[in-house]
């Protein structure tokens, strides 16, 4: 298995102390943690994209550019690129530029986004979100795969004999499809023979297993080689302790305060927004969160792998308000005590030929 570190660049007061770092400090944390992730041997580092809520990730291309300049090996992903609200020409240009700067280390995870306000912000009809997603993604594919593109669609002016520049570093970057609650993303990924990135962040395992199962079934139905149906899975945050008892003792107040802080009453009952695992005991037992001793976390990841068959596991260390030192300590423990065991038990060929 491969491992990725993801930051959504959250920017909310610490759930216990109320302290709020400056935007400058948060960006510095994200970049320095990315440099640390490369040093510790992680395979990828991802930056999210949010245009509403308590986040600073509205310009992931800028942050990834800073990371590209500070790293040399680690792959750089998005999590997700909200292609449904963006101009595909601009996306093609921006990420091809990043691909050149990083010498081919860029991959996109595209999705419609998890925030409820960004369609209004960009003057788009949210009820058409999946139509927007499909059309804009398919245009992006053509812009990277072809030159002298002629195109007509519904949501932007037509194109005549267009070749976006720069061209990608060594062919079109791999594009994953982010999937959290709907069958639309797995269907689009399967149609085009692309990999799937399941959020695996809030809901029970069975919800994500259903999306992955649909993806694998449709991938083969579209005539693609099932061996190419790569899957990645997120997690609801990483907190490591020496034992299960210590994990509860050390993190219970922090975890439950964060759950209360992020609860969205306006979205109560809507899948994918509010976690049902409101106590740390529930999260450890049944949630996607990776909380507990190293062995507990190993067992949970391998349990997900039995169901998902995933190649890439994404983890996050900055969502609960840990200091940069605590984030580094957590990443180091995961890299030394957890990752090697999981890699041996669930080997993957993802990226081995790149």
Buried (B, 14 or more C-beta within 10 A) or exposed (E): BBBBBBBBBBBBEBBEEEEBBEEEEBBBBBBBBBBBBBBBEBBBBBBBBBBBBBBBBBBBBEBBBBBBEEBEEBBBBBBBBBBBBBBBBEBBBBBBBBBBBBEBBBBBBBBBBBBBEBBEEBEBEBEBBBBBBBBBBBBBBBBBEBEEBEBEBEBBEEBEEBEBEEBBBEEBBBBBBBBBBBBBBBBBBBBBEBBBBBBBBBBEBEBBBEBBEBBBBBBEEEEBEEEEBBBBBBBBBBBBBEBBEEBBEBBBEBBBBBBEBBEEEEEEEEEBBBBEBBBBBBBBEEBBBBBBBBEBBBBBBBEBBEBBBBBBBBBBBBBBBBEBEBBBBBBBBBBEBBBEBBBEEBEBEBBEEE
